[in-house]
Each structure stands twice: as structure tokens, then as C-alpha cells.
Amino acid sequence: MLPSLDNFLSFGSEVIQDRADYKQMLVDIYTTAMTSSQLGENDRVDGSKLAESLLLNLRSSLDEVCMIRFGSATDCH
């Protein structure tokens, strides 16, 4: 799923920047990948790549999304 999400972020960033619900969904996918006990290491790697793509493609438009979640998601076991 990561290649599709990265493609959406790379080529559709203008649309995603205008939609707070899309940004929240992407952050929720990242949070789930990092905190779910049913997912493994590879899923956490993909979650990290998604976070990287979010930060690079949506530079200043992630301000209204709860950024605390990025920090708290790394507290997983």
C-alpha cells in the first residue's frame, strides 16, 4: 500500500493539502502502523516511510494535524 500512498502524496499533494480529513487519514495510517501490536517491523518501516513522504510533500500544511501523534507513536514496543 505504501507505493500508492507515496504516489498520492507526490503527485496529488495540492489536493491533499486542501483536505484536512485526507491528512488526518494519512496520519492515522502512520499511527496504526507504528502502534499496532498485530503489525511487525516491516509495517513500522513502511509507516516511517509514509511519515517521511508526508513531511516532505506537505511541508507547512500539516500544522493543523495533531503532530504530537508523530512523537507518541514512536513509544511503541
N, C-alpha and C positions, 0 to 999 in steps of 0.2 A: 504494500500500500504506500510505502514511502516514496517511490518514484512518482506516483500520481500526485501526491500531496506537494512534493517539491516542484513538480511541473506547474501545478495550480498557483503556487506561490511565486514562481519565477515569471510566468507569462500572464498571470491574472492578478498581479499584486494591486493594480488600480481598483479592481472590483472588490477585492478583499479589504483594502484599506477603507473603503466606504461602508463596510458592513461589520458592525460590532459583533453581531451574532456569529459570523463566519470566523472572526478572530477568536472568539471565546470557544468555539468548537475545536479549533486547531490547538489551543492551549489545553483544552480538556483531553484531547487525544494524547498530547505530550504528558500530561499529569498521570493519566491512566497507564501509559507505557512505563513510567518511572516508578509508580507506586503499587501497581497490582501484583499481588503475590502469585497470581496464575501465569504471569508472563516472565520470560527469562532474560538472560544477558543480551541476546541479540535484539530483543524488543527494546531494551533500555538504550542500546546503541542507536537504534532507529529513532527513538524518542529524542536522543541528543542531537541527531542529525536534523530532525524536524525543528527543534529549538534553534539550531544554528540557521536554518533556512528562514525561519520566522524573523529572527533578529536581523539578518542580512537584507531580506526583501521588504520588510515592513518597518524599517528603521524607526521613525518617530511616530508611527501610527499605532503602536502597541501600548501607549501610555494609559488608555482607559481600561485596558485589560489588566486584571489583577496580577501584577508582576511578582507579588510575594509568592505566588504558586511556583515560580521557577526556583526560588530558593528552597521552599519547603519540600519540593518533590525530590530533591537530592538527599533527603533524610531517610530514604527507604533502605531496607535491609538488603 
